[in-house]
């Protein structure tokens, strides 16, 4: 088993979402002792945004790219190759201003490439990353699960499903900034979600 862990917090140390993602990976490794784990921390290894430079590089035929454009495309190619090699993906996702972190959006923009990770057909788009299980470790200061204020889960379900990854399991740690008792409860709920995800 190849496990790819993506830590999307802006914090390199002490991130609650990374703590939950680590627990998921630990559980996976306990059930698969020979599993290989690759960790990409988007705080210590930030990926560039999809700006005009990136769009032009991606839309330029490979043989016509400048060295700078080729280097820009290689950055995305590296992330795509990591996902393609993974059997299981674990995302550590904090909530920033009701959405996913910019770091995670940059990663998603990098791995979503037409003809490589999805394609269009007469029947609509088809994801090319099927067969992978995804665990999403969510860390939130407040409580948003199953409320209209939770834009993260619908977005991630839609985006991952678009790429063919429909086996997505969410682990919620919520209320972490609402006092010690609430934080303790939030981590306990995350442990319960983790057990349910592996049931």
TILUMKOL-353732 format. One record per residue (C-alpha): residue number from 0; x, y, z; residue in three letters. Coordinates in nm, 4 decimals, decimal comma. Layout:
BEGIN
<NUM <X Y Z> "Ala">,
...
This chain:
BEGIN
<0 <0,0000 0,0000 0,0000> "Unk">,
<1 <0,1207 0,3489 -0,0879> "Unk">,
<2 <-0,0150 0,6224 0,1387> "Unk">,
<3 <0,0077 0,9889 0,0411> "Unk">,
<4 <-0,0444 1,2332 0,3276> "Unk">,
<5 <-0,1133 1,5954 0,2368> "Unk">,
<6 <-0,0857 1,8424 0,5244> "Unk">,
<7 <-0,2677 2,1582 0,4178> "Unk">,
<8 <-0,2297 2,3691 0,7304> "Unk">,
<9 <-0,0339 2,6939 0,7113> "Unk">,
<10 <0,1356 2,5771 1,0326> "Unk">,
<11 <0,4432 2,3593 1,0063> "Unk">,
<12 <0,4172 2,2557 1,3715> "Unk">,
<13 <0,1240 2,1966 1,6044> "Unk">,
<14 <-0,1544 2,1904 1,3461> "Unk">,
<15 <-0,4673 2,0111 1,4675> "Unk">,
<16 <-0,5509 1,8936 1,1152> "Unk">,
<17 <-0,2061 1,7357 1,0881> "Unk">,
<18 <-0,2589 1,5701 1,4259> "Unk">,
<19 <-0,5787 1,4054 1,2981> "Unk">,
<20 <-0,4198 1,3150 0,9632> "Unk">,
<21 <-0,1275 1,1558 1,1491> "Unk">,
<22 <-0,3745 0,9457 1,3484> "Unk">,
<23 <-0,5362 0,8237 1,0263> "Unk">,
<24 <-0,1984 0,7274 0,8815> "Unk">,
<25 <-0,1027 0,5540 1,2055> "Unk">,
<26 <-0,4215 0,3495 1,1862> "Unk">,
<27 <-0,3554 0,2627 0,8218> "Unk">,
<28 <-0,0030 0,1511 0,9044> "Unk">,
<29 <-0,1218 -0,0589 1,1969> "Unk">,
<30 <-0,3391 -0,2528 0,9528> "Unk">,
<31 <-0,0771 -0,2500 0,6756> "Unk">,
<32 <0,2679 -0,2730 0,8396> "Unk">,
<33 <0,4501 -0,2743 0,5060> "Unk">,
<34 <0,2731 0,0371 0,3777> "Unk">,
<35 <0,4891 0,3141 0,2387> "Unk">,
<36 <0,4038 0,6700 0,3434> "Unk">,
<37 <0,4885 0,9870 0,1567> "Unk">,
<38 <0,4165 1,3150 0,3313> "Unk">,
<39 <0,3817 1,6432 0,1477> "Unk">,
<40 <0,3565 1,9368 0,3850> "Unk">,
<41 <0,2194 2,2332 0,1935> "Unk">,
<42 <0,3486 2,4791 0,4537> "Unk">,
<43 <0,7115 2,3724 0,4210> "Unk">,
<44 <0,6710 2,2840 0,0508> "Unk">,
<45 <0,4326 2,5522 -0,0809> "Unk">,
<46 <0,3085 2,5087 -0,4360> "Unk">,
<47 <0,2660 2,8108 -0,6629> "Unk">,
<48 <-0,0797 2,9408 -0,7401> "Unk">,
<49 <-0,2330 2,8812 -1,0790> "Unk">,
<50 <-0,1665 3,2262 -1,2206> "Unk">,
<51 <-0,1212 3,3524 -1,5763> "Unk">,
<52 <0,2357 3,2217 -1,5890> "Unk">,
<53 <0,1196 2,8741 -1,4915> "Unk">,
<54 <-0,1748 2,8748 -1,7314> "Unk">,
<55 <0,0421 2,9820 -2,0245> "Unk">,
<56 <0,3036 2,7180 -1,9401> "Unk">,
<57 <0,0424 2,4421 -1,9210> "Unk">,
<58 <-0,1244 2,5456 -2,2457> "Unk">,
<59 <0,2015 2,5692 -2,4405> "Unk">,
<60 <0,2965 2,2508 -2,6306> "Unk">,
<61 <0,5856 2,0770 -2,4505> "Unk">,
<62 <0,8270 2,1205 -2,7396> "Unk">,
<63 <0,7608 2,4959 -2,7460> "Unk">,
<64 <0,7973 2,5673 -2,3745> "Unk">,
<65 <1,0740 2,7889 -2,2481> "Unk">,
<66 <1,2992 2,6402 -1,9761> "Unk">,
<67 <1,1056 2,8444 -1,7198> "Unk">,
<68 <0,7715 2,7148 -1,8484> "Unk">,
<69 <0,8976 2,3566 -1,8506> "Unk">,
<70 <1,0143 2,3934 -1,4907> "Unk">,
<71 <0,6732 2,5297 -1,3887> "Unk">,
<72 <0,4924 2,2329 -1,5468> "Unk">,
<73 <0,7286 1,9880 -1,3766> "Unk">,
<74 <0,6111 2,1190 -1,0386> "Unk">,
<75 <0,2555 2,0122 -1,1213> "Unk">,
<76 <0,3736 1,6878 -1,2819> "Unk">,
<77 <0,5427 1,5926 -0,9553> "Unk">,
<78 <0,2218 1,6306 -0,7552> "Unk">,
<79 <0,0226 1,4386 -1,0152> "Unk">,
<80 <0,2739 1,1526 -1,0078> "Unk">,
<81 <0,2446 1,1341 -0,6274> "Unk">,
<82 <-0,1325 1,1012 -0,6482> "Unk">,
<83 <-0,1155 0,8454 -0,9285> "Unk">,
<84 <0,1239 0,6332 -0,7224> "Unk">,
<85 <-0,0979 0,6429 -0,4126> "Unk">,
<86 <-0,3495 0,3786 -0,3111> "Unk">,
<87 <-0,4761 0,5893 -0,0210> "Unk">,
<88 <-0,4700 0,9670 0,0225> "Unk">,
<89 <-0,4984 1,1366 0,3614> "Unk">,
<90 <-0,5759 1,5083 0,3617> "Unk">,
<91 <-0,5224 1,7190 0,6727> "Unk">,
<92 <-0,7568 2,0148 0,6244> "Unk">,
<93 <-0,8113 2,3054 0,8643> "Unk">,
<94 <-1,0952 2,5498 0,8074> "Unk">,
<95 <-0,9870 2,9021 0,7203> "Unk">,
<96 <-1,2668 3,1566 0,6865> "Unk">,
<97 <-1,5216 2,8836 0,6075> "Unk">,
<98 <-1,3151 2,7396 0,3210> "Unk">,
<99 <-1,0178 2,5185 0,2457> "Unk">,
<100 <-0,6706 2,6692 0,2834> "Unk">,
<101 <-0,5168 2,8371 -0,0192> "Unk">,
<102 <-0,2372 2,5816 0,0036> "Unk">,
<103 <-0,4825 2,2980 -0,0570> "Unk">,
<104 <-0,6518 2,4841 -0,3415> "Unk">,
<105 <-0,3120 2,5231 -0,5085> "Unk">,
<106 <-0,2545 2,1480 -0,4741> "Unk">,
<107 <-0,5964 2,0688 -0,6210> "Unk">,
<108 <-0,5387 2,3067 -0,9117> "Unk">,
<109 <-0,2081 2,1325 -0,9777> "Unk">,
<110 <-0,3431 1,7768 -0,9841> "Unk">,
<111 <-0,6563 1,8548 -1,1885> "Unk">,
<112 <-0,5343 1,8310 -1,5477> "Unk">,
<113 <-0,7496 1,7472 -1,8447> "Unk">,
<114 <-0,6367 1,4346 -2,0278> "Unk">,
<115 <-0,4301 1,3231 -1,7289> "Unk">,
<116 <-0,6461 1,3096 -1,4163> "Unk">,
<117 <-0,9812 1,3684 -1,5880> "Unk">,
<118 <-1,1166 1,3787 -1,9398> "Unk">,
<119 <-1,4250 1,5054 -2,1134> "Unk">,
<120 <-1,6556 1,2728 -2,3058> "Unk">,
<121 <-1,9858 1,3115 -2,4848> "Unk">,
<122 <-2,1508 1,1910 -2,1628> "Unk">,
<123 <-1,9607 1,4426 -1,9501> "Unk">,
<124 <-1,6365 1,4471 -1,7535> "Unk">,
<125 <-1,4740 1,1237 -1,6351> "Unk">,
<126 <-1,2272 1,1146 -1,3478> "Unk">,
<127 <-0,9108 0,9153 -1,4087> "Unk">,
<128 <-0,8053 0,8697 -1,0452> "Unk">,
<129 <-1,0665 0,6089 -0,9520> "Unk">,
<130 <-0,9848 0,3272 -0,7137> "Unk">,
<131 <-0,8227 0,5390 -0,4449> "Unk">,
<132 <-0,9645 0,5851 -0,0988> "Unk">,
<133 <-0,9432 0,9308 0,0550> "Unk">,
<134 <-0,9553 1,0186 0,4234> "Unk">,
<135 <-1,0149 1,3861 0,5020> "Unk">,
<136 <-0,9095 1,4972 0,8493> "Unk">,
<137 <-1,0968 1,8196 0,9247> "Unk">,
<138 <-1,0025 2,0564 1,2085> "Unk">,
<139 <-1,2316 2,3482 1,2912> "Unk">,
<140 <-1,2350 2,6077 1,5661> "Unk">,
<141 <-1,6165 2,6138 1,5675> "Unk">,
<142 <-1,8878 2,3614 1,4881> "Unk">,
<143 <-2,0052 2,3450 1,1272> "Unk">,
<144 <-2,0728 1,9795 1,0538> "Unk">,
<145 <-2,3920 1,9300 0,8504> "Unk">,
<146 <-2,4692 2,3024 0,8475> "Unk">,
<147 <-2,4955 2,5487 0,5568> "Unk">,
<148 <-2,1749 2,7133 0,6823> "Unk">,
<149 <-1,9707 2,4058 0,5901> "Unk">,
<150 <-1,8459 2,4745 0,2388> "Unk">,
<151 <-1,5461 2,2444 0,2731> "Unk">,
<152 <-1,7153 1,9048 0,2587> "Unk">,
<153 <-1,9348 1,9777 -0,0469> "Unk">,
<154 <-1,6385 2,1289 -0,2320> "Unk">,
<155 <-1,4062 1,8388 -0,1538> "Unk">,
<156 <-1,6691 1,5770 -0,2398> "Unk">,
<157 <-1,7332 1,7502 -0,5711> "Unk">,
<158 <-1,3680 1,8051 -0,6603> "Unk">,
<159 <-1,2426 1,4624 -0,5570> "Unk">,
<160 <-1,5402 1,2962 -0,7258> "Unk">,
<161 <-1,4702 1,4937 -1,0432> "Unk">,
<162 <-1,1245 1,3335 -1,0459> "Unk">,
<163 <-1,2751 0,9876 -0,9919> "Unk">,
<164 <-1,2167 0,9556 -0,6176> "Unk">,
<165 <-1,5598 0,8783 -0,4764> "Unk">,
<166 <-1,4614 0,6715 -0,1698> "Unk">,
<167 <-1,4098 0,9685 0,0622> "Unk">,
<168 <-1,4333 0,9417 0,4403> "Unk">,
<169 <-1,4433 1,2476 0,6665> "Unk">,
<170 <-1,3081 1,2718 1,0210> "Unk">,
<171 <-1,4231 1,5828 1,2088> "Unk">,
<172 <-1,2459 1,7554 1,4972> "Unk">,
<173 <-1,4663 2,0547 1,5769> "Unk">,
<174 <-1,5116 2,3155 1,8463> "Unk">,
<175 <-1,1369 2,3271 1,9054> "Unk">,
<176 <-1,1320 2,7011 1,9833> "Unk">,
<177 <-1,4392 2,7016 2,2065> "Unk">,
<178 <-1,2655 2,6195 2,5326> "Unk">,
<179 <-1,0813 2,3172 2,6774> "Unk">,
<180 <-1,3913 2,1039 2,7317> "Unk">,
<181 <-1,5119 2,1674 2,3776> "Unk">,
<182 <-1,1694 2,0849 2,2349> "Unk">,
<183 <-1,1557 1,7620 2,4334> "Unk">,
<184 <-1,4991 1,6717 2,3025> "Unk">,
<185 <-1,3918 1,7596 1,9475> "Unk">,
<186 <-1,0929 1,5268 1,9573> "Unk">,
<187 <-1,3071 1,2512 2,1093> "Unk">,
<188 <-1,5547 1,2904 1,8228> "Unk">,
<189 <-1,2677 1,2698 1,5762> "Unk">,
<190 <-1,1588 0,9410 1,7344> "Unk">,
<191 <-1,5137 0,8092 1,6961> "Unk">,
<192 <-1,5202 0,9184 1,3315> "Unk">,
<193 <-1,1866 0,7478 1,2791> "Unk">,
<194 <-1,3213 0,4217 1,4166> "Unk">,
<195 <-1,6283 0,4509 1,1967> "Unk">,
<196 <-1,4130 0,5209 0,8911> "Unk">,
<197 <-1,2322 0,1896 0,9438> "Unk">,
<198 <-1,5379 -0,0141 1,0413> "Unk">,
